[in-house]
Amino acid sequence: MYLEIIEIFGINEENQINDEFIESHADPMWEITDFEPIKYLPSYMVWCVRNGNRDGNLVCAGTINAIAESGRSRSPNITHLNFKYRCTEQQKLIVTRFLIWCLYNLSYEDENQIKRSIKQCYSS
């Protein structure tokens, strides 16, 4: 799955967020001053798929939360919440697949948050 995320979001050496940065900013929405979801969340999704439940799952929880918060936004003009508005239909599909992957592969306390994100925000 992580290779699909890399391909669909066009992640390469120039725009990949490295693991050390991700691990030191587990909750991207609140810990990154210039947070732009389209810039950060694909790399965070890749990290989650590659690392799963490692280190108490804080990065995965922060990633899921950021996707959910962004998905609830009603305005494409709010930079830190505009992820779904900046995603193509193909990217929305991979975000949905990522969230489904999370349901089945991660120990996450709020499964309803994931289900709501899939149903209300990213499914076309």
Backbone atoms as SQL, in Angstrom:
CREATE TABLE atoms (id INTEGER PRIMARY KEY, chain TEXT, resi INTEGER, resn TEXT, atom TEXT, x REAL, y REAL, z REAL);
INSERT INTO atoms VALUES
  (1, 'A', 1, 'MET', 'N', 0.811, -1.198, 0.000),
  (2, 'A', 1, 'MET', 'CA', 0.000, 0.000, 0.000),
  (3, 'A', 1, 'MET', 'C', 0.854, 1.262, 0.000),
  (4, 'A', 2, 'TYR', 'N', 1.977, 1.248, 0.739),
  (5, 'A', 2, 'TYR', 'CA', 2.762, 2.485, 0.807),
  (6, 'A', 2, 'TYR', 'C', 3.330, 2.875, -0.558),
  (7, 'A', 3, 'LEU', 'N', 3.598, 1.899, -1.411),
  (8, 'A', 3, 'LEU', 'CA', 4.083, 2.226, -2.759),
  (9, 'A', 3, 'LEU', 'C', 2.997, 2.920, -3.577),
  (10, 'A', 4, 'GLU', 'N', 1.751, 2.540, -3.358),
  (11, 'A', 4, 'GLU', 'CA', 0.640, 3.210, -4.042),
  (12, 'A', 4, 'GLU', 'C', 0.504, 4.653, -3.572),
  (13, 'A', 5, 'ILE', 'N', 0.654, 4.874, -2.289),
  (14, 'A', 5, 'ILE', 'CA', 0.581, 6.239, -1.757),
  (15, 'A', 5, 'ILE', 'C', 1.690, 7.085, -2.371),
  (16, 'A', 6, 'ILE', 'N', 2.896, 6.534, -2.408),
  (17, 'A', 6, 'ILE', 'CA', 4.040, 7.245, -2.994),
  (18, 'A', 6, 'ILE', 'C', 3.754, 7.598, -4.446),
  (19, 'A', 7, 'GLU', 'N', 3.244, 6.632, -5.204),
  (20, 'A', 7, 'GLU', 'CA', 2.979, 6.864, -6.622),
  (21, 'A', 7, 'GLU', 'C', 1.862, 7.878, -6.845),
  (22, 'A', 8, 'ILE', 'N', 0.753, 7.704, -6.165),
  (23, 'A', 8, 'ILE', 'CA', -0.417, 8.551, -6.409),
  (24, 'A', 8, 'ILE', 'C', -0.207, 9.984, -5.927),
  (25, 'A', 9, 'PHE', 'N', 0.556, 10.163, -4.857),
  (26, 'A', 9, 'PHE', 'CA', 0.828, 11.517, -4.375),
  (27, 'A', 9, 'PHE', 'C', 2.126, 12.087, -4.938),
  (28, 'A', 10, 'GLY', 'N', 2.831, 11.302, -5.744),
  (29, 'A', 10, 'GLY', 'CA', 4.053, 11.803, -6.368),
  (30, 'A', 10, 'GLY', 'C', 5.167, 12.095, -5.382),
  (31, 'A', 11, 'ILE', 'N', 5.273, 11.272, -4.356),
  (32, 'A', 11, 'ILE', 'CA', 6.327, 11.472, -3.361),
  (33, 'A', 11, 'ILE', 'C', 7.661, 11.049, -3.961),
  (34, 'A', 12, 'ASN', 'N', 8.652, 11.912, -3.798),
  (35, 'A', 12, 'ASN', 'CA', 9.998, 11.606, -4.276),
  (36, 'A', 12, 'ASN', 'C', 11.016, 12.121, -3.257),
  (37, 'A', 13, 'GLU', 'N', 12.284, 11.979, -3.564),
  (38, 'A', 13, 'GLU', 'CA', 13.332, 12.387, -2.613),
  (39, 'A', 13, 'GLU', 'C', 13.247, 13.860, -2.246),
  (40, 'A', 14, 'GLU', 'N', 12.768, 14.679, -3.160),
  (41, 'A', 14, 'GLU', 'CA', 12.705, 16.119, -2.907),
  (42, 'A', 14, 'GLU', 'C', 11.574, 16.509, -1.971),
  (43, 'A', 15, 'ASN', 'N', 10.453, 15.799, -2.018),
  (44, 'A', 15, 'ASN', 'CA', 9.309, 16.216, -1.207),
  (45, 'A', 15, 'ASN', 'C', 8.938, 15.227, -0.100),
  (46, 'A', 16, 'GLN', 'N', 9.685, 14.131, 0.024),
  (47, 'A', 16, 'GLN', 'CA', 9.452, 13.153, 1.093),
  (48, 'A', 16, 'GLN', 'C', 9.835, 13.761, 2.440),
  (49, 'A', 17, 'ILE', 'N', 8.948, 13.634, 3.419),
  (50, 'A', 17, 'ILE', 'CA', 9.256, 14.059, 4.784),
  (51, 'A', 17, 'ILE', 'C', 9.954, 12.874, 5.452),
  (52, 'A', 18, 'ASN', 'N', 11.129, 13.094, 6.017),
  (53, 'A', 18, 'ASN', 'CA', 11.899, 11.955, 6.537),
  (54, 'A', 18, 'ASN', 'C', 11.345, 11.436, 7.859),
  (55, 'A', 19, 'ASP', 'N', 11.685, 10.187, 8.145),
  (56, 'A', 19, 'ASP', 'CA', 11.164, 9.490, 9.324),
  (57, 'A', 19, 'ASP', 'C', 11.503, 10.211, 10.625),
  (58, 'A', 20, 'GLU', 'N', 12.700, 10.744, 10.729),
  (59, 'A', 20, 'GLU', 'CA', 13.102, 11.431, 11.953),
  (60, 'A', 20, 'GLU', 'C', 12.198, 12.625, 12.230),
  (61, 'A', 21, 'PHE', 'N', 11.881, 13.390, 11.190),
  (62, 'A', 21, 'PHE', 'CA', 10.996, 14.536, 11.349),
  (63, 'A', 21, 'PHE', 'C', 9.611, 14.064, 11.784),
  (64, 'A', 22, 'ILE', 'N', 9.101, 13.051, 11.095),
  (65, 'A', 22, 'ILE', 'CA', 7.767, 12.531, 11.406),
  (66, 'A', 22, 'ILE', 'C', 7.711, 12.042, 12.854),
  (67, 'A', 23, 'GLU', 'N', 8.707, 11.287, 13.261),
  (68, 'A', 23, 'GLU', 'CA', 8.712, 10.736, 14.611),
  (69, 'A', 23, 'GLU', 'C', 8.840, 11.815, 15.684),
  (70, 'A', 24, 'SER', 'N', 9.456, 12.930, 15.359),
  (71, 'A', 24, 'SER', 'CA', 9.579, 14.014, 16.339),
  (72, 'A', 24, 'SER', 'C', 8.409, 15.001, 16.273),
  (73, 'A', 25, 'HIS', 'N', 7.506, 14.795, 15.325),
  (74, 'A', 25, 'HIS', 'CA', 6.295, 15.611, 15.183),
  (75, 'A', 25, 'HIS', 'C', 5.113, 14.664, 14.982),
  (76, 'A', 26, 'ALA', 'N', 4.825, 13.873, 16.006),
  (77, 'A', 26, 'ALA', 'CA', 3.841, 12.798, 15.890),
  (78, 'A', 26, 'ALA', 'C', 2.436, 13.293, 15.568),
  (79, 'A', 27, 'ASP', 'N', 2.096, 14.484, 15.993),
  (80, 'A', 27, 'ASP', 'CA', 0.764, 15.038, 15.711),
  (81, 'A', 27, 'ASP', 'C', 0.944, 16.226, 14.771),
  (82, 'A', 28, 'PRO', 'N', 0.990, 15.969, 13.474),
  (83, 'A', 28, 'PRO', 'CA', 1.390, 17.015, 12.528),
  (84, 'A', 28, 'PRO', 'C', 0.527, 18.260, 12.553),
  (85, 'A', 29, 'MET', 'N', -0.725, 18.097, 12.787),
  (86, 'A', 29, 'MET', 'CA', -1.635, 19.233, 12.755),
  (87, 'A', 29, 'MET', 'C', -1.310, 20.261, 13.840),
  (88, 'A', 30, 'TRP', 'N', -0.825, 19.797, 14.967),
  (89, 'A', 30, 'TRP', 'CA', -0.571, 20.680, 16.100),
  (90, 'A', 30, 'TRP', 'C', 0.903, 20.946, 16.348),
  (91, 'A', 31, 'GLU', 'N', 1.789, 20.133, 15.765),
  (92, 'A', 31, 'GLU', 'CA', 3.206, 20.276, 16.066),
  (93, 'A', 31, 'GLU', 'C', 4.025, 20.894, 14.938),
  (94, 'A', 32, 'ILE', 'N', 3.398, 21.145, 13.800),
  (95, 'A', 32, 'ILE', 'CA', 4.115, 21.738, 12.668),
  (96, 'A', 32, 'ILE', 'C', 3.538, 23.127, 12.433),
  (97, 'A', 33, 'THR', 'N', 4.369, 24.127, 12.579),
  (98, 'A', 33, 'THR', 'CA', 3.919, 25.509, 12.478),
  (99, 'A', 33, 'THR', 'C', 3.319, 25.843, 11.118),
  (100, 'A', 34, 'ASP', 'N', 3.974, 25.425, 10.055),
  (101, 'A', 34, 'ASP', 'CA', 3.506, 25.752, 8.699),
  (102, 'A', 34, 'ASP', 'C', 2.756, 24.577, 8.070),
  (103, 'A', 35, 'PHE', 'N', 1.927, 23.898, 8.857),
  (104, 'A', 35, 'PHE', 'CA', 1.286, 22.661, 8.412),
  (105, 'A', 35, 'PHE', 'C', 0.418, 22.873, 7.180),
  (106, 'A', 36, 'GLU', 'N', 0.801, 22.216, 6.110),
  (107, 'A', 36, 'GLU', 'CA', 0.006, 22.137, 4.881),
  (108, 'A', 36, 'GLU', 'C', -0.262, 20.657, 4.643),
  (109, 'A', 37, 'PRO', 'N', -1.481, 20.210, 4.816),
  (110, 'A', 37, 'PRO', 'CA', -1.774, 18.783, 4.747),
  (111, 'A', 37, 'PRO', 'C', -1.284, 18.092, 3.480),
  (112, 'A', 38, 'ILE', 'N', -1.448, 18.709, 2.337),
  (113, 'A', 38, 'ILE', 'CA', -1.051, 18.048, 1.083),
  (114, 'A', 38, 'ILE', 'C', 0.461, 17.832, 1.028),
  (115, 'A', 39, 'LYS', 'N', 1.210, 18.653, 1.742),
  (116, 'A', 39, 'LYS', 'CA', 2.668, 18.533, 1.784),
  (117, 'A', 39, 'LYS', 'C', 3.116, 17.440, 2.758),
  (118, 'A', 40, 'TYR', 'N', 2.426, 17.311, 3.883),
  (119, 'A', 40, 'TYR', 'CA', 2.875, 16.421, 4.947),
  (120, 'A', 40, 'TYR', 'C', 2.143, 15.082, 5.030),
  (121, 'A', 41, 'LEU', 'N', 0.825, 15.085, 4.899),
  (122, 'A', 41, 'LEU', 'CA', 0.061, 13.871, 5.197),
  (123, 'A', 41, 'LEU', 'C', 0.409, 12.655, 4.338),
  (124, 'A', 42, 'PRO', 'N', 0.695, 12.793, 3.059),
  (125, 'A', 42, 'PRO', 'CA', 1.079, 11.583, 2.315),
  (126, 'A', 42, 'PRO', 'C', 2.312, 10.888, 2.890),
  (127, 'A', 43, 'SER', 'N', 3.319, 11.648, 3.293),
  (128, 'A', 43, 'SER', 'CA', 4.507, 11.042, 3.904),
  (129, 'A', 43, 'SER', 'C', 4.162, 10.404, 5.242),
  (130, 'A', 44, 'TYR', 'N', 3.281, 11.040, 5.998),
  (131, 'A', 44, 'TYR', 'CA', 2.842, 10.458, 7.263),
  (132, 'A', 44, 'TYR', 'C', 2.078, 9.159, 7.020),
  (133, 'A', 45, 'MET', 'N', 1.260, 9.121, 5.989),
  (134, 'A', 45, 'MET', 'CA', 0.541, 7.892, 5.653),
  (135, 'A', 45, 'MET', 'C', 1.522, 6.774, 5.314),
  (136, 'A', 46, 'VAL', 'N', 2.541, 7.087, 4.543),
  (137, 'A', 46, 'VAL', 'CA', 3.570, 6.097, 4.203),
  (138, 'A', 46, 'VAL', 'C', 4.237, 5.598, 5.480),
  (139, 'A', 47, 'TRP', 'N', 4.593, 6.511, 6.383),
  (140, 'A', 47, 'TRP', 'CA', 5.219, 6.117, 7.639),
  (141, 'A', 47, 'TRP', 'C', 4.320, 5.142, 8.390),
  (142, 'A', 48, 'CYS', 'N', 3.039, 5.439, 8.470),
  (143, 'A', 48, 'CYS', 'CA', 2.102, 4.578, 9.202),
  (144, 'A', 48, 'CYS', 'C', 2.048, 3.174, 8.610),
  (145, 'A', 49, 'VAL', 'N', 1.977, 3.083, 7.298),
  (146, 'A', 49, 'VAL', 'CA', 1.909, 1.763, 6.664),
  (147, 'A', 49, 'VAL', 'C', 3.203, 0.996, 6.900),
  (148, 'A', 50, 'ARG', 'N', 4.323, 1.665, 6.836),
  (149, 'A', 50, 'ARG', 'CA', 5.608, 0.984, 7.028),
  (150, 'A', 50, 'ARG', 'C', 5.884, 0.624, 8.485),
  (151, 'A', 51, 'ASN', 'N', 5.371, 1.412, 9.416),
  (152, 'A', 51, 'ASN', 'CA', 5.731, 1.227, 10.821),
  (153, 'A', 51, 'ASN', 'C', 4.600, 0.727, 11.710),
  (154, 'A', 52, 'GLY', 'N', 3.383, 0.812, 11.254),
  (155, 'A', 52, 'GLY', 'CA', 2.251, 0.251, 11.996),
  (156, 'A', 52, 'GLY', 'C', 2.146, 0.692, 13.432),
  (157, 'A', 53, 'ASN', 'N', 2.107, -0.255, 14.318),
  (158, 'A', 53, 'ASN', 'CA', 1.863, 0.014, 15.736),
  (159, 'A', 53, 'ASN', 'C', 3.116, 0.341, 16.537),
  (160, 'A', 54, 'ARG', 'N', 4.201, 0.591, 15.870),
  (161, 'A', 54, 'ARG', 'CA', 5.456, 0.895, 16.556),
  (162, 'A', 54, 'ARG', 'C', 5.343, 2.150, 17.421),
  (163, 'A', 55, 'ASP', 'N', 6.042, 2.173, 18.505),
  (164, 'A', 55, 'ASP', 'CA', 6.152, 3.342, 19.381),
  (165, 'A', 55, 'ASP', 'C', 4.805, 3.866, 19.880),
  (166, 'A', 56, 'GLY', 'N', 3.925, 2.965, 20.237),
  (167, 'A', 56, 'GLY', 'CA', 2.664, 3.387, 20.825),
  (168, 'A', 56, 'GLY', 'C', 1.695, 4.018, 19.856),
  (169, 'A', 57, 'ASN', 'N', 2.029, 4.015, 18.592),
  (170, 'A', 57, 'ASN', 'CA', 1.085, 4.443, 17.566),
  (171, 'A', 57, 'ASN', 'C', 0.762, 5.937, 17.578),
  (172, 'A', 58, 'LEU', 'N', 1.590, 6.765, 18.196),
  (173, 'A', 58, 'LEU', 'CA', 1.282, 8.194, 18.265),
  (174, 'A', 58, 'LEU', 'C', 1.286, 8.858, 16.896),
  (175, 'A', 59, 'VAL', 'N', 2.215, 8.486, 16.035),
  (176, 'A', 59, 'VAL', 'CA', 2.253, 9.066, 14.691),
  (177, 'A', 59, 'VAL', 'C', 0.998, 8.682, 13.918),
  (178, 'A', 60, 'CYS', 'N', 0.605, 7.418, 14.011),
  (179, 'A', 60, 'CYS', 'CA', -0.598, 6.976, 13.297),
  (180, 'A', 60, 'CYS', 'C', -1.839, 7.681, 13.829),
  (181, 'A', 61, 'ALA', 'N', -1.937, 7.825, 15.149),
  (182, 'A', 61, 'ALA', 'CA', -3.077, 8.528, 15.736),
  (183, 'A', 61, 'ALA', 'C', -3.113, 9.989, 15.273),
  (184, 'A', 62, 'GLY', 'N', -1.964, 10.634, 15.258),
  (185, 'A', 62, 'GLY', 'CA', -1.899, 12.018, 14.789),
  (186, 'A', 62, 'GLY', 'C', -2.249, 12.150, 13.322),
  (187, 'A', 63, 'THR', 'N', -1.831, 11.174, 12.530),
  (188, 'A', 63, 'THR', 'CA', -2.122, 11.185, 11.095),
  (189, 'A', 63, 'THR', 'C', -3.611, 11.005, 10.841),
  (190, 'A', 64, 'ILE', 'N', -4.203, 10.023, 11.501),
  (191, 'A', 64, 'ILE', 'CA', -5.640, 9.773, 11.349),
  (192, 'A', 64, 'ILE', 'C', -6.427, 10.994, 11.801),
  (193, 'A', 65, 'ASN', 'N', -6.032, 11.589, 12.906),
  (194, 'A', 65, 'ASN', 'CA', -6.717, 12.775, 13.398),
  (195, 'A', 65, 'ASN', 'C', -6.628, 13.931, 12.400),
  (196, 'A', 66, 'ALA', 'N', -5.451, 14.145, 11.840),
  (197, 'A', 66, 'ALA', 'CA', -5.285, 15.236, 10.868),
  (198, 'A', 66, 'ALA', 'C', -6.134, 14.998, 9.620),
  (199, 'A', 67, 'ILE', 'N', -6.182, 13.752, 9.150),
  (200, 'A', 67, 'ILE', 'CA', -7.027, 13.429, 7.989),
  (201, 'A', 67, 'ILE', 'C', -8.496, 13.667, 8.325),
  (202, 'A', 68, 'ALA', 'N', -8.911, 13.240, 9.518),
  (203, 'A', 68, 'ALA', 'CA', -10.304, 13.424, 9.924),
  (204, 'A', 68, 'ALA', 'C', -10.662, 14.904, 10.074),
  (205, 'A', 69, 'GLU', 'N', -9.804, 15.655, 10.733),
  (206, 'A', 69, 'GLU', 'CA', -10.061, 17.090, 10.907),
  (207, 'A', 69, 'GLU', 'C', -10.158, 17.790, 9.557),
  (208, 'A', 70, 'SER', 'N', -9.242, 17.478, 8.684),
  (209, 'A', 70, 'SER', 'CA', -9.242, 18.082, 7.356),
  (210, 'A', 70, 'SER', 'C', -10.490, 17.675, 6.583),
  (211, 'A', 71, 'GLY', 'N', -10.903, 16.438, 6.749),
  (212, 'A', 71, 'GLY', 'CA', -12.078, 15.943, 6.045),
  (213, 'A', 71, 'GLY', 'C', -13.368, 16.607, 6.475),
  (214, 'A', 72, 'ARG', 'N', -13.411, 17.097, 7.700),
  (215, 'A', 72, 'ARG', 'CA', -14.617, 17.762, 8.198),
  (216, 'A', 72, 'ARG', 'C', -14.703, 19.222, 7.766),
  (217, 'A', 73, 'SER', 'N', -13.620, 19.772, 7.281),
  (218, 'A', 73, 'SER', 'CA', -13.600, 21.184, 6.916),
  (219, 'A', 73, 'SER', 'C', -14.572, 21.464, 5.770),
  (220, 'A', 74, 'ARG', 'N', -15.243, 22.560, 5.882),
  (221, 'A', 74, 'ARG', 'CA', -16.192, 22.974, 4.845),
  (222, 'A', 74, 'ARG', 'C', -15.613, 24.064, 3.938),
  (223, 'A', 75, 'SER', 'N', -14.354, 24.433, 4.190),
  (224, 'A', 75, 'SER', 'CA', -13.761, 25.520, 3.411),
  (225, 'A', 75, 'SER', 'C', -12.398, 25.124, 2.851),
  (226, 'A', 76, 'PRO', 'N', -12.239, 25.248, 1.542),
  (227, 'A', 76, 'PRO', 'CA', -10.932, 24.981, 0.942),
  (228, 'A', 76, 'PRO', 'C', -9.924, 26.092, 1.217),
  (229, 'A', 77, 'ASN', 'N', -10.362, 27.183, 1.812),
  (230, 'A', 77, 'ASN', 'CA', -9.490, 28.329, 2.036),
  (231, 'A', 77, 'ASN', 'C', -8.732, 28.279, 3.359),
  (232, 'A', 78, 'ILE', 'N', -9.025, 27.295, 4.194),
  (233, 'A', 78, 'ILE', 'CA', -8.312, 27.163, 5.463),
  (234, 'A', 78, 'ILE', 'C', -7.127, 26.233, 5.198),
  (235, 'A', 79, 'THR', 'N', -5.952, 26.801, 5.094),
  (236, 'A', 79, 'THR', 'CA', -4.762, 26.078, 4.640),
  (237, 'A', 79, 'THR', 'C', -4.496, 24.798, 5.416),
  (238, 'A', 80, 'HIS', 'N', -4.570, 24.837, 6.737),
  (239, 'A', 80, 'HIS', 'CA', -4.229, 23.651, 7.524),
  (240, 'A', 80, 'HIS', 'C', -5.350, 22.602, 7.540),
  (241, 'A', 81, 'LEU', 'N', -6.457, 22.886, 6.860),
  (242, 'A', 81, 'LEU', 'CA', -7.574, 21.937, 6.802),
  (243, 'A', 81, 'LEU', 'C', -8.031, 21.636, 5.367),
  (244, 'A', 82, 'ASN', 'N', -7.225, 21.928, 4.383),
  (245, 'A', 82, 'ASN', 'CA', -7.704, 21.828, 3.002),
  (246, 'A', 82, 'ASN', 'C', -7.282, 20.544, 2.271),
  (247, 'A', 83, 'PHE', 'N', -6.903, 19.519, 2.993),
  (248, 'A', 83, 'PHE', 'CA', -6.390, 18.295, 2.375),
  (249, 'A', 83, 'PHE', 'C', -7.367, 17.690, 1.372),
  (250, 'A', 84, 'LYS', 'N', -8.607, 17.456, 1.780),
  (251, 'A', 84, 'LYS', 'CA', -9.544, 16.805, 0.865),
  (252, 'A', 84, 'LYS', 'C', -9.820, 17.670, -0.367),
  (253, 'A', 85, 'TYR', 'N', -9.738, 18.974, -0.222),
  (254, 'A', 85, 'TYR', 'CA', -9.975, 19.869, -1.358),
  (255, 'A', 85, 'TYR', 'C', -8.809, 19.885, -2.333),
  (256, 'A', 86, 'ARG', 'N', -7.628, 19.564, -1.850),
  (257, 'A', 86, 'ARG', 'CA', -6.451, 19.567, -2.713),
  (258, 'A', 86, 'ARG', 'C', -6.172, 18.199, -3.320),
  (259, 'A', 87, 'CYS', 'N', -6.888, 17.174, -2.848),
  (260, 'A', 87, 'CYS', 'CA', -6.699, 15.820, -3.374),
  (261, 'A', 87, 'CYS', 'C', -7.511, 15.614, -4.645),
  (262, 'A', 88, 'THR', 'N', -6.912, 14.891, -5.576),
  (263, 'A', 88, 'THR', 'CA', -7.654, 14.453, -6.756),
  (264, 'A', 88, 'THR', 'C', -8.572, 13.304, -6.335),
  (265, 'A', 89, 'GLU', 'N', -9.466, 12.895, -7.213),
  (266, 'A', 89, 'GLU', 'CA', -10.329, 11.753, -6.911),
  (267, 'A', 89, 'GLU', 'C', -9.502, 10.498, -6.648),
  (268, 'A', 90, 'GLN', 'N', -8.440, 10.303, -7.409),
  (269, 'A', 90, 'GLN', 'CA', -7.568, 9.148, -7.213),
  (270, 'A', 90, 'GLN', 'C', -6.869, 9.212, -5.847),
  (271, 'A', 91, 'GLN', 'N', -6.454, 10.398, -5.446),
  (272, 'A', 91, 'GLN', 'CA', -5.819, 10.569, -4.140),
  (273, 'A', 91, 'GLN', 'C', -6.828, 10.338, -3.013),
  (274, 'A', 92, 'LYS', 'N', -8.068, 10.817, -3.193),
  (275, 'A', 92, 'LYS', 'CA', -9.110, 10.561, -2.194),
  (276, 'A', 92, 'LYS', 'C', -9.351, 9.061, -2.046),
  (277, 'A', 93, 'LEU', 'N', -9.305, 8.356, -3.157),
  (278, 'A', 93, 'LEU', 'CA', -9.488, 6.910, -3.116),
  (279, 'A', 93, 'LEU', 'C', -8.377, 6.244, -2.302),
  (280, 'A', 94, 'ILE', 'N', -7.140, 6.669, -2.497),
  (281, 'A', 94, 'ILE', 'CA', -6.037, 6.053, -1.744),
  (282, 'A', 94, 'ILE', 'C', -6.108, 6.461, -0.271),
  (283, 'A', 95, 'VAL', 'N', -6.588, 7.662, 0.038),
  (284, 'A', 95, 'VAL', 'CA', -6.784, 8.049, 1.441),
  (285, 'A', 95, 'VAL', 'C', -7.842, 7.141, 2.066),
  (286, 'A', 96, 'THR', 'N', -8.920, 6.889, 1.343),
  (287, 'A', 96, 'THR', 'CA', -9.956, 5.980, 1.830),
  (288, 'A', 96, 'THR', 'C', -9.392, 4.587, 2.053),
  (289, 'A', 97, 'ARG', 'N', -8.611, 4.096, 1.111),
  (290, 'A', 97, 'ARG', 'CA', -7.996, 2.775, 1.265),
  (291, 'A', 97, 'ARG', 'C', -7.035, 2.753, 2.459),
  (292, 'A', 98, 'PHE', 'N', -6.297, 3.840, 2.649),
  (293, 'A', 98, 'PHE', 'CA', -5.410, 3.951, 3.808),
  (294, 'A', 98, 'PHE', 'C', -6.213, 3.872, 5.108),
  (295, 'A', 99, 'LEU', 'N', -7.319, 4.603, 5.184),
  (296, 'A', 99, 'LEU', 'CA', -8.140, 4.587, 6.386),
  (297, 'A', 99, 'LEU', 'C', -8.721, 3.198, 6.650),
  (298, 'A', 100, 'ILE', 'N', -9.135, 2.516, 5.599),
  (299, 'A', 100, 'ILE', 'CA', -9.618, 1.136, 5.753),
  (300, 'A', 100, 'ILE', 'C', -8.483, 0.245, 6.241),
  (301, 'A', 101, 'TRP', 'N', -7.294, 0.438, 5.685),
  (302, 'A', 101, 'TRP', 'CA', -6.117, -0.312, 6.143),
  (303, 'A', 101, 'TRP', 'C', -5.908, -0.083, 7.637),
  (304, 'A', 102, 'CYS', 'N', -6.040, 1.166, 8.070),
  (305, 'A', 102, 'CYS', 'CA', -5.863, 1.499, 9.486),
  (306, 'A', 102, 'CYS', 'C', -6.860, 0.737, 10.361),
  (307, 'A', 103, 'LEU', 'N', -8.104, 0.646, 9.907),
  (308, 'A', 103, 'LEU', 'CA', -9.119, -0.079, 10.675),
  (309, 'A', 103, 'LEU', 'C', -8.706, -1.513, 10.959),
  (310, 'A', 104, 'TYR', 'N', -8.114, -2.141, 9.979),
  (311, 'A', 104, 'TYR', 'CA', -7.790, -3.562, 10.094),
  (312, 'A', 104, 'TYR', 'C', -6.374, -3.859, 10.590),
  (313, 'A', 105, 'ASN', 'N', -5.511, -2.873, 10.587),
  (314, 'A', 105, 'ASN', 'CA', -4.110, -3.143, 10.901),
  (315, 'A', 105, 'ASN', 'C', -3.534, -2.381, 12.084),
  (316, 'A', 106, 'LEU', 'N', -4.257, -1.427, 12.610),
  (317, 'A', 106, 'LEU', 'CA', -3.736, -0.638, 13.725),
  (318, 'A', 106, 'LEU', 'C', -4.605, -0.813, 14.960),
  (319, 'A', 107, 'SER', 'N', -3.985, -0.667, 16.103),
  (320, 'A', 107, 'SER', 'CA', -4.730, -0.603, 17.354),
  (321, 'A', 107, 'SER', 'C', -5.018, 0.879, 17.597),
  (322, 'A', 108, 'TYR', 'N', -6.218, 1.292, 17.228),
  (323, 'A', 108, 'TYR', 'CA', -6.575, 2.706, 17.332),
  (324, 'A', 108, 'TYR', 'C', -7.838, 2.825, 18.176),
  (325, 'A', 109, 'GLU', 'N', -7.806, 3.711, 19.145),
  (326, 'A', 109, 'GLU', 'CA', -8.903, 3.814, 20.104),
  (327, 'A', 109, 'GLU', 'C', -10.229, 4.242, 19.488),
  (328, 'A', 110, 'ASP', 'N', -10.201, 5.140, 18.541),
  (329, 'A', 110, 'ASP', 'CA', -11.447, 5.709, 18.017),
  (330, 'A', 110, 'ASP', 'C', -11.723, 5.224, 16.593),
  (331, 'A', 111, 'GLU', 'N', -12.167, 3.989, 16.481),
  (332, 'A', 111, 'GLU', 'CA', -12.485, 3.444, 15.162),
  (333, 'A', 111, 'GLU', 'C', -13.616, 4.219, 14.496),
  (334, 'A', 112, 'ASN', 'N', -14.518, 4.783, 15.304),
  (335, 'A', 112, 'ASN', 'CA', -15.624, 5.556, 14.728),
  (336, 'A', 112, 'ASN', 'C', -15.128, 6.786, 13.972),
  (337, 'A', 113, 'GLN', 'N', -14.046, 7.381, 14.445),
  (338, 'A', 113, 'GLN', 'CA', -13.472, 8.531, 13.744),
  (339, 'A', 113, 'GLN', 'C', -13.027, 8.119, 12.342),
  (340, 'A', 114, 'ILE', 'N', -12.401, 6.969, 12.243),
  (341, 'A', 114, 'ILE', 'CA', -11.963, 6.471, 10.938),
  (342, 'A', 114, 'ILE', 'C', -13.176, 6.190, 10.055),
  (343, 'A', 115, 'LYS', 'N', -14.161, 5.526, 10.600),
  (344, 'A', 115, 'LYS', 'CA', -15.366, 5.180, 9.823),
  (345, 'A', 115, 'LYS', 'C', -16.086, 6.432, 9.336),
  (346, 'A', 116, 'ARG', 'N', -16.209, 7.438, 10.205),
  (347, 'A', 116, 'ARG', 'CA', -16.841, 8.702, 9.787),
  (348, 'A', 116, 'ARG', 'C', -16.050, 9.378, 8.680),
  (349, 'A', 117, 'SER', 'N', -14.728, 9.357, 8.805),
  (350, 'A', 117, 'SER', 'CA', -13.884, 9.978, 7.763),
  (351, 'A', 117, 'SER', 'C', -14.087, 9.290, 6.422),
  (352, 'A', 118, 'ILE', 'N', -14.141, 7.983, 6.454),
  (353, 'A', 118, 'ILE', 'CA', -14.354, 7.232, 5.213),
  (354, 'A', 118, 'ILE', 'C', -15.713, 7.583, 4.625),
  (355, 'A', 119, 'LYS', 'N', -16.739, 7.538, 5.437),
  (356, 'A', 119, 'LYS', 'CA', -18.121, 7.734, 4.957),
  (357, 'A', 119, 'LYS', 'C', -18.411, 9.167, 4.524),
  (358, 'A', 120, 'GLN', 'N', -18.046, 10.112, 5.345),
  (359, 'A', 120, 'GLN', 'CA', -18.466, 11.486, 5.116),
  (360, 'A', 120, 'GLN', 'C', -17.490, 12.326, 4.309),
  (361, 'A', 121, 'CYS', 'N', -16.236, 11.997, 4.379),
  (362, 'A', 121, 'CYS', 'CA', -15.245, 12.948, 3.885),
  (363, 'A', 121, 'CYS', 'C', -14.499, 12.536, 2.642),
  (364, 'A', 122, 'TYR', 'N', -14.183, 11.274, 2.513),
  (365, 'A', 122, 'TYR', 'CA', -13.285, 10.885, 1.424),
  (366, 'A', 122, 'TYR', 'C', -13.909, 9.964, 0.407),
  (367, 'A', 123, 'SER', 'N', -15.047, 9.387, 0.728),
  (368, 'A', 123, 'SER', 'CA', -15.710, 8.546, -0.260),
  (369, 'A', 123, 'SER', 'C', -16.405, 9.439, -1.265),
  (370, 'A', 124, 'SER', 'N', -16.269, 9.084, -2.519),
  (371, 'A', 124, 'SER', 'CA', -16.909, 9.912, -3.565),
  (372, 'A', 124, 'SER', 'C', -18.321, 9.458, -3.826);
